[in-house]
Amino acid sequence: MKAVLFDLDGTVTDPGAGITNSVMYAVRKFGIEPPPREELYCFIGPPLRGSFSKYFGLSADDAEKAVGYYREYYRPTGIFECSLYDGIIDAFELIKKEGAAVALATAKPDIFAEQIAKKFGFDKYLSFLSGAALDGSRDDKADIIERALQNLAGVTPENAVMVGDRSYDVESGKKLGLKTVGALYGYGSREELSSADALAENAYETAELSLQLLGIN
């Protein structure tokens, strides 16, 4: 069995508005005036706790509070302030047509990723959805990818591809022995994704390149 694992934010969906609005809401709770939206795109992808500490200098305790504030906005509103990338559904359909499984491996908590997949109707293509834990106990991208592989019957790292738009998607996939595709249309730069086995200029191309790496197409 072969499989293609997709990151969610910046790879399947463009979540720029929802995530940055949620970050702005959270830091204002600390009396911090947020920078321009474009400077907050660094929050798209990585685990939130680390990002609040890294970019706003919050302590571990305050970063945990910031995540709580973030979710005050994100749960009812920010979660759906996103859109599917053009061609991503066609990409899922092509992969399934060629007999490979499609899965999600995202640093977004399971519960939110499941809601988004259902809202936009791509849940029907997924053989498994692996996300982070709400309490931060499963934040590491490699652990999230490994969990997906463990739940995809017959799939080994050698028979899987990780698709993502940030360096940690590529690095985590490679760490586990997967081939990798960098999504250039997302939020990572070409330089950031330079170690990927292939680079996709658009969402549909992620499927074509992944199938080539799997020796299918």
C-alpha positions in Angstrom: 0.0 0.0 0.0 1.2 3.5 -0.8 0.1 6.8 0.6 0.5 10.6 0.3 0.3 12.6 3.5 -0.7 16.2 3.4 -0.1 19.1 5.7 -3.2 21.1 6.2 -2.5 24.8 6.7 -0.7 26.3 3.7 -1.0 23.0 1.7 -4.6 22.0 1.5 -6.2 25.3 2.8 -5.1 28.9 2.8 -5.7 29.8 6.5 -4.0 33.2 6.5 -6.9 35.3 7.7 -8.2 33.0 10.4 -4.8 32.2 12.0 -3.5 35.8 11.9 -6.8 37.2 13.3 -6.6 34.7 16.1 -3.0 35.6 16.9 -3.9 39.3 16.9 -6.8 38.6 19.3 -4.5 36.6 21.6 -1.6 39.1 21.9 -4.0 42.0 22.5 -5.1 40.2 25.6 -1.5 40.8 26.9 -1.6 44.5 25.9 0.6 43.8 22.9 -0.3 45.7 19.7 0.3 43.1 16.9 2.5 43.8 13.9 1.1 43.9 10.4 -0.7 40.8 9.3 2.1 39.7 6.9 4.5 39.5 9.8 2.2 36.9 11.5 2.3 34.4 8.6 5.1 32.7 10.5 2.4 31.3 12.8 1.0 29.3 9.9 2.2 25.7 10.4 4.4 25.5 13.5 3.0 24.6 16.9 1.4 27.7 18.5 3.1 27.5 21.9 6.6 27.7 20.5 5.6 30.5 18.1 4.1 32.7 20.9 7.3 32.3 22.8 9.6 32.8 19.8 8.0 35.8 18.2 6.5 37.6 21.3 8.9 36.5 24.0 6.2 35.0 26.2 7.1 32.6 29.0 6.0 29.0 28.8 3.0 29.8 31.1 2.0 32.9 29.2 2.4 31.0 25.9 -0.1 28.5 27.2 -2.5 31.3 28.1 -2.0 32.8 24.7 -3.0 29.5 23.1 -6.2 29.6 25.2 -6.9 33.2 24.0 -6.2 32.3 20.4 -8.8 29.5 20.6 -11.4 31.9 22.0 -11.4 33.5 18.6 -10.4 30.5 16.5 -13.1 28.1 17.7 -16.2 30.1 16.7 -14.8 32.3 13.9 -11.2 31.8 12.8 -11.4 28.1 12.0 -13.5 28.8 8.9 -11.7 32.0 7.8 -9.9 29.9 5.2 -10.3 28.5 1.7 -9.2 25.5 -0.2 -6.4 25.9 -2.7 -7.5 25.5 -6.3 -6.8 22.0 -7.6 -6.4 20.3 -4.2 -9.6 18.2 -4.5 -8.5 17.2 -8.0 -5.2 16.2 -6.5 -6.9 14.0 -3.9 -9.0 12.4 -6.6 -6.0 11.6 -8.8 -4.2 10.0 -5.9 -7.2 7.8 -5.0 -7.8 6.9 -8.7 -4.2 5.6 -8.9 -4.8 3.4 -5.9 -2.8 5.2 -3.2 -4.2 6.4 0.1 -4.6 10.1 1.1 -4.0 11.2 4.7 -3.6 14.4 6.7 -0.7 15.0 9.0 -1.1 18.4 10.6 0.1 20.4 13.6 -3.4 21.6 14.0 -5.3 19.8 16.7 -7.4 16.8 15.5 -10.7 18.3 16.5 -10.1 21.5 14.4 -8.7 19.6 11.4 -11.7 17.2 11.4 -14.1 20.2 11.4 -12.3 21.8 8.5 -12.2 18.6 6.5 -15.9 18.0 7.0 -16.8 21.6 6.3 -15.0 21.7 2.9 -16.0 18.1 2.0 -12.6 16.5 1.7 -13.0 14.2 4.6 -14.3 11.5 2.3 -10.9 11.3 0.6 -8.9 10.7 3.8 -7.9 7.3 5.0 -6.6 8.8 8.2 -6.3 12.2 9.8 -3.4 12.7 12.2 -3.3 16.0 14.1 -1.8 17.5 17.3 -3.3 17.1 20.7 -5.1 20.0 22.3 -3.0 19.9 25.4 0.3 20.1 23.5 1.3 16.5 24.3 1.6 15.7 20.6 3.0 18.8 18.8 6.1 17.4 17.1 5.5 17.0 13.4 7.5 13.8 13.1 5.3 12.2 15.8 2.2 13.3 13.9 3.5 11.8 10.7 4.5 8.6 12.4 1.0 8.3 14.0 -0.5 8.6 10.5 1.8 5.8 9.2 0.9 3.6 12.1 -2.8 3.9 11.2 -2.4 3.3 7.4 -2.5 -0.5 7.0 0.4 -1.8 4.9 2.1 1.6 4.4 5.8 1.9 5.2 7.9 5.1 5.1 9.5 3.9 1.9 6.0 3.8 0.3 4.8 7.2 1.5 5.3 10.9 0.6 4.9 13.9 2.9 3.6 17.1 1.2 3.9 20.4 3.0 4.7 24.1 2.7 7.2 24.6 5.6 10.6 23.3 6.3 9.6 21.2 9.3 7.1 19.3 7.1 10.0 18.3 4.8 12.5 17.8 7.6 10.1 15.6 9.6 9.2 13.5 6.6 12.8 13.0 5.7 13.7 12.1 9.3 11.2 9.2 9.1 12.3 8.1 5.7 9.5 9.5 3.5 9.9 11.2 0.2 8.9 14.8 0.3 7.1 17.4 -1.9 7.4 21.1 -1.0 4.3 23.2 -1.7 5.6 26.4 -3.1 2.1 27.9 -3.4 1.9 28.0 0.4 3.7 30.0 3.0 7.2 28.6 2.8 9.9 30.0 0.5 11.7 28.1 -2.3 14.9 28.3 -0.1 13.1 27.0 2.9 11.8 24.0 0.9 15.0 23.4 -1.1 15.7 20.0 0.6 12.4 18.5 -0.6 12.6 15.7 -3.3 10.3 17.8 -5.5 8.7 21.2 -5.5 5.1 21.8 -6.6 4.1 25.1 -8.1 0.4 24.5 -7.5 -1.9 22.2 -5.5 -2.7 19.7 -8.4 1.0 19.2 -9.0 1.5 17.8 -5.5 -0.4 14.7 -6.7 1.5 14.4 -9.9 4.9 14.7 -8.2 3.9 12.5 -5.3 2.8 9.7 -7.6 6.1 10.0 -9.6 8.0 9.6 -6.3 6.0 6.6 -5.5 6.7 5.1 -8.9 3.0 5.1 -9.8 2.9 7.7 -12.5 
